[in-house]
Amino acid sequence: MGRTDSRPPEYRYWDQLVKHLGDTDRIFNGELIYPRQFEIHLPGNHVRPCDLNCPHCAGKYFQKDLGTWEMDGLELLNKLEGNIPYHIYGGAYTEPLLNPYFMSFLNMTKRHGNHFGIHTNGVLLSKLEEQQGWLTELNRISTDSVDYLSVSIDAGSPQSWMKTKGTKKDLFGEIIEGLRKAVETRAKYAIRLCYLISPHSGTREDFDSIVSIARETGVDSLRFSIPFAPYNQSFSKVREYKRDRESMTDMYEGMLSSYLGGERPYIFYTGPEFTDIDRFTFKQCVYPYYQITYGADGYAYKCSTTATPTMSMCRLGKITNDLGEFHFLLRRNANPLWDANICFRNGARCNRMGLEINAKYSFNGNRILGKEVTAVH
């Protein structure tokens, strides 16, 4: 990587994994190890997975099944009694704020002293606060700035936002109002903005606007990046995307250079090297020590980027509320002989976290141990 790594500690994933494990020699030693975080993809509102249609959505080409497993998920979190420190609510193709059980999950997360991370498009924040006092409740149950709310804003004006989000309905102002209400009601958790630069929103006017909004509202951070190519595509297709879109990284970073830094908001740019298709040269997957995922369709998956029926080869088993069965899923996930090329051949690939962790582990020259465990289809 040529540029300086300006990521704050929250975005340095290998360091987080090492801290969680204490000793990387524990990897593949046969020990049952709880991952650092549990990613939970709530199944929309059971009618639709998401309220937007972003052209750059990572799950754009996924099959988008929706299950009804929330009560089992809640029971399992209660039985875990806090043993997985971080619960991340997002979606390979779903919007968590649509789900009627969402606040119940967040309360269960905090009941046992865990921390939450929320990844949302932000459309419903203002309405939920107005109707339910949702943001007020979010602040009440949060404990500190390790808890966070991340909003994918992706544009700086209503016009570019509608094009970037694939909708003809202008909800940009609604999101900004939701951010203002979040900042006004919170005293503890962190509020982050994520800006994926599209051809419609990669303008100086949009950058000026969103930076002004971030500073005026008082959010904690603003991250700019080029969206990576959607999943379920061949590597040759992704390399075409790298040539056509990711090659613009120096131009965007130059346009953003005068904004970068600061304290609140801390503004930074992450380049496409963190998801570079040509870095997928490893075979082993150690990401299970960082995360396991409950997918929106009712199955547990090896990671968040394969949590779709499209990637059924990465299923570990059905979502369960039984702790013993969950332990079996964890052991199945930590399979030292799982060949990452199974993913790559099927159009699956790691996200930023998985790529950083697996590439680092491979670079360190680690060896394969243990016995093979097959996936469930």
C-alpha positions in Angstrom: 0.0 0.0 0.0 1.6 3.2 -1.1 -0.4 5.8 0.8 -0.3 6.5 4.5 -2.8 4.4 6.5 -5.0 7.1 8.2 -7.5 4.7 9.6 -8.4 5.1 13.3 -8.0 2.1 15.6 -11.6 1.0 15.0 -10.8 0.3 11.4 -7.5 -1.7 12.0 -9.0 -5.2 11.9 -5.9 -7.4 12.3 -4.9 -5.5 15.4 -8.4 -6.0 16.8 -8.2 -9.7 16.2 -4.8 -10.1 17.9 -6.1 -8.1 20.9 -9.2 -10.4 21.1 -7.2 -13.6 20.9 -4.3 -12.6 23.0 -2.1 -15.1 21.2 -2.4 -16.0 17.5 -1.1 -19.4 18.3 -4.6 -20.2 19.5 -5.8 -20.2 15.8 -6.6 -23.7 14.6 -5.4 -25.3 17.8 -8.7 -27.2 18.3 -9.9 -24.9 21.1 -13.5 -23.6 21.1 -13.0 -19.9 20.7 -15.8 -17.3 20.6 -15.2 -14.8 17.8 -14.7 -11.1 18.4 -18.1 -10.2 17.0 -21.4 -11.6 15.9 -22.9 -10.0 12.8 -26.7 -10.2 12.7 -28.6 -9.6 9.5 -32.2 -9.0 10.5 -34.6 -10.0 7.8 -36.0 -6.5 6.9 -39.7 -6.3 7.7 -40.3 -9.8 6.3 -41.9 -8.1 3.2 -39.0 -6.3 1.7 -35.3 -6.5 2.5 -34.4 -2.8 2.1 -36.1 0.5 1.4 -33.5 1.7 -1.2 -32.0 0.3 -4.4 -28.4 1.4 -4.5 -26.6 0.6 -7.8 -23.4 0.0 -5.8 -24.9 -2.3 -3.2 -22.5 -5.1 -2.4 -25.4 -7.6 -2.4 -26.9 -6.3 -5.6 -26.7 -9.7 -7.3 -27.7 -11.8 -4.3 -30.8 -13.9 -3.8 -32.6 -12.0 -1.0 -34.6 -14.5 1.0 -36.1 -13.3 4.3 -36.6 -15.7 7.3 -38.6 -15.3 10.6 -36.0 -16.5 13.1 -35.7 -13.4 15.4 -37.0 -15.2 18.6 -34.3 -17.9 18.2 -31.7 -15.2 17.7 -32.8 -13.4 20.9 -32.7 -16.6 22.9 -29.2 -17.4 21.7 -27.9 -13.9 22.6 -29.3 -14.4 26.1 -27.7 -17.8 26.5 -24.3 -16.5 25.3 -24.3 -14.3 28.4 -21.9 -11.8 26.8 -19.3 -14.2 25.5 -19.1 -12.5 22.1 -18.1 -8.9 22.8 -19.5 -7.1 19.8 -22.8 -7.4 18.0 -22.9 -5.8 14.6 -26.3 -5.2 12.9 -26.2 -4.6 9.2 -27.0 -6.7 6.2 -25.7 -8.3 3.0 -28.9 -7.1 1.4 -31.1 -5.9 4.3 -31.8 -2.7 6.2 -31.9 -3.3 10.0 -34.1 -0.3 10.9 -37.0 -2.0 9.0 -37.1 -4.9 11.4 -39.7 -4.8 14.2 -37.4 -6.7 16.6 -34.4 -4.5 16.2 -34.6 -2.6 19.5 -35.2 -5.9 21.3 -31.9 -7.2 19.9 -30.1 -4.0 20.9 -31.4 -4.3 24.4 -30.4 -8.0 24.6 -26.9 -6.9 23.4 -26.6 -4.4 26.2 -28.2 -6.7 28.8 -25.0 -8.8 29.0 -22.5 -5.9 28.7 -21.8 -6.3 25.0 -21.3 -3.4 22.5 -23.4 -2.8 19.4 -22.5 -1.5 15.9 -25.3 -0.4 13.6 -24.9 0.0 9.8 -27.9 1.7 8.2 -28.9 4.0 5.3 -30.5 6.3 7.9 -33.8 6.8 6.1 -35.9 5.8 9.1 -34.0 7.4 12.0 -36.0 10.6 12.2 -39.4 8.9 11.8 -38.5 6.2 14.5 -37.5 8.9 16.9 -40.7 10.9 16.3 -42.9 7.8 16.6 -41.1 5.7 19.2 -38.4 7.7 20.8 -36.1 5.2 19.2 -32.9 7.4 19.3 -33.6 8.4 22.8 -33.9 4.7 23.8 -30.7 3.9 21.9 -28.8 6.5 23.9 -30.4 5.2 27.2 -29.1 1.7 26.6 -25.7 2.6 25.2 -22.7 2.7 27.6 -19.8 4.5 25.8 -18.4 5.5 22.4 -17.5 1.9 21.6 -21.2 1.5 20.8 -21.7 3.2 17.4 -24.3 4.1 14.8 -22.9 4.2 11.2 -25.0 5.9 8.5 -24.2 5.3 4.8 -24.9 8.8 3.4 -23.0 8.5 0.0 -23.9 11.9 -1.3 -23.9 15.6 -0.4 -27.1 16.8 -2.0 -30.7 15.5 -2.6 -30.2 15.3 -6.4 -27.0 13.2 -6.2 -28.3 11.2 -3.3 -31.4 10.0 -5.3 -29.2 8.9 -8.2 -26.7 7.3 -5.9 -29.4 5.4 -4.0 -31.5 4.3 -6.9 -34.7 6.1 -5.9 -36.9 9.0 -7.2 -38.0 9.9 -3.7 -36.0 12.6 -2.0 -35.2 11.4 1.5 -31.9 13.2 1.9 -33.2 15.9 4.2 -35.0 13.2 6.3 -31.6 11.5 6.8 -29.9 14.7 7.8 -32.7 15.4 10.2 -32.3 12.0 11.7 -28.6 12.6 12.2 -29.4 15.9 14.0 -31.8 14.1 16.3 -29.2 11.4 16.9 -26.6 13.9 17.9 -29.0 15.9 20.1 -30.2 12.8 22.0 -27.0 10.9 22.4 -24.5 11.4 25.2 -22.6 8.1 24.9 -22.4 6.2 21.6 -20.4 7.3 18.5 -22.0 8.5 15.3 -20.2 7.8 12.1 -20.8 8.8 8.5 -19.8 6.6 5.6 -19.6 8.2 2.1 -19.2 5.7 -0.8 -18.2 7.8 -3.8 -20.4 7.2 -6.9 -20.0 8.8 -10.3 -23.0 11.0 -9.3 -21.6 12.1 -5.9 -17.9 12.4 -6.7 -18.0 16.1 -7.1 -16.4 19.0 -5.2 -19.8 20.4 -4.5 -21.0 17.2 -2.9 -17.8 16.9 -0.9 -18.1 20.5 0.4 -21.7 19.9 1.3 -21.3 16.6 3.3 -18.2 17.9 5.1 -20.2 21.0 6.2 -23.1 18.8 7.3 -20.8 16.6 9.3 -19.2 19.5 11.0 -22.5 21.3 11.6 -24.3 18.2 13.0 -21.4 17.2 15.2 -20.9 13.5 14.1 -17.8 11.8 15.3 -16.3 10.7 11.9 -16.7 10.8 8.2 -15.1 8.1 6.0 -14.8 8.5 2.2 -14.0 5.5 -0.1 -14.8 4.2 -3.5 -17.4 1.4 -3.2 -16.0 -2.0 -4.1 -17.6 -4.0 -6.9 -20.7 -6.0 -5.9 -20.3 -9.6 -5.0 -21.4 -12.6 -7.0 -19.2 -11.6 -10.0 -16.1 -13.3 -11.5 -12.7 -12.0 -10.5 -12.2 -10.9 -14.1 -15.3 -8.6 -13.9 -14.0 -7.2 -10.6 -10.7 -6.4 -12.3 -12.6 -4.5 -14.9 -14.2 -2.5 -12.1 -10.8 -1.9 -10.6 -9.6 -0.6 -14.0 -12.6 1.7 -14.6 -13.5 3.0 -11.1 -10.8 2.2 -8.5 -8.2 3.8 -10.8 -9.8 7.2 -9.9 -8.6 6.9 -6.2 -5.7 9.4 -6.6 -8.1 12.0 -8.1 -10.6 11.6 -5.3 -8.0 11.6 -2.6 -6.6 14.8 -4.0 -10.0 16.4 -4.1 -10.5 15.5 -0.5 -7.1 16.3 0.8 -8.0 19.7 2.3 -10.8 18.2 4.4 -8.9 15.3 5.9 -8.0 15.1 9.6 -9.5 17.0 12.5 -10.9 15.7 15.8 -14.7 15.9 15.6 -15.5 15.0 13.0 -12.4 13.0 12.1 -12.4 12.9 8.3 -10.4 10.2 6.4 -10.2 8.4 3.1 -9.6 4.7 2.7 -8.3 3.6 -0.7 -9.3 0.6 -2.8 -6.1 -1.2 -1.7 -8.1 -2.5 1.3 -10.3 -4.5 -1.0 -7.9 -4.9 -4.0 -9.0 -8.0 -6.0 -5.3 -8.8 -6.7 -4.6 -9.4 -3.0 -6.8 -12.5 -2.9 -3.9 -14.9 -3.1 -4.4 -16.8 0.2 -6.1 -20.1 0.7 -6.8 -20.3 4.4 -9.7 -18.4 6.1 -9.1 -17.3 9.7 -11.9 -14.8 9.7 -14.1 -17.2 11.8 -12.0 -16.0 14.8 -13.2 -12.5 14.1 -16.8 -13.0 13.2 -19.7 -15.4 12.6 -22.9 -14.3 10.8 -26.6 -15.0 11.2 -28.0 -14.4 7.7 -31.4 -12.8 6.9 -32.5 -16.1 5.3 -32.3 -18.1 8.5 -28.9 -19.7 8.1 -25.5 -19.2 9.9 -22.7 -18.3 7.5 -18.9 -18.2 7.5 -18.9 -14.4 7.0 -21.1 -11.4 6.4 -20.3 -11.2 2.7 -21.6 -14.7 1.9 -24.8 -14.5 4.0 -27.2 -15.2 1.2 -28.7 -18.3 -0.4 -26.6 -17.4 -3.5 -23.5 -18.5 -1.4 -25.1 -21.6 0.1 -21.7 -23.4 0.0 -20.7 -21.1 2.9 -23.6 -22.1 5.1 -22.7 -23.6 8.5 -26.2 -24.7 9.4 -29.6 -23.4 10.3 -29.9 -20.5 12.8 -30.3 -22.0 16.3 -31.2 -20.9 19.8 -29.4 -24.0 21.3 -26.0 -23.1 22.8 -24.5 -26.5 22.1 -25.5 -26.4 18.5 -24.1 -22.9 18.2 -20.8 -24.2 19.6 -20.9 -26.8 16.8 -21.3 -24.1 14.2 -18.3 -22.2 15.6 -16.1 -25.3 15.4 -17.4 -26.0 11.9 -16.6 -22.4 10.9 -13.0 -22.6 12.3 -12.1 -25.2 9.7 -8.3 -25.1 9.0 -8.8 -27.0 5.7 -11.4 -24.7 4.2 -10.0 -23.6 0.9 -10.8 -19.9 0.2 -10.8 -20.7 -3.5 -14.2 -22.3 -2.9 -15.5 -18.8 -2.3 -13.4 -17.1 -5.0 -14.6 -19.6 -7.7 -18.2 -18.8 -6.8 -18.0 -15.0 -7.0 -17.6 -14.6 -3.2 -14.7 -12.6 -1.7 -13.8 -11.0 1.6 -14.7 -7.6 2.8 -12.1 -5.1 4.2 -12.0 -6.9 7.5 -11.6 -10.4 6.1 -9.1 -9.4 3.4 -6.9 -7.7 5.9 -7.0 -10.5 8.4 -6.5 -13.4 6.0 -3.8 -11.6 4.0 -1.9 -10.8 7.2 -2.2 -14.4 8.5 -1.0 -15.8 5.2 1.9 -13.3 5.0 3.0 -14.5 8.4 3.5 -18.0 6.9 1.1 -19.9 9.1 0.5 -23.6 8.6 -2.6 -25.8 8.3 -3.6 -27.9 11.3 -6.6 -30.1 12.2 -9.3 -32.0 10.4 -11.6 -31.0 7.6 -15.3 -30.2 8.4 -17.7 -29.9 5.5 -20.2 -27.1 5.0 -23.9 -27.6 5.1 -25.9 -27.0 1.9 
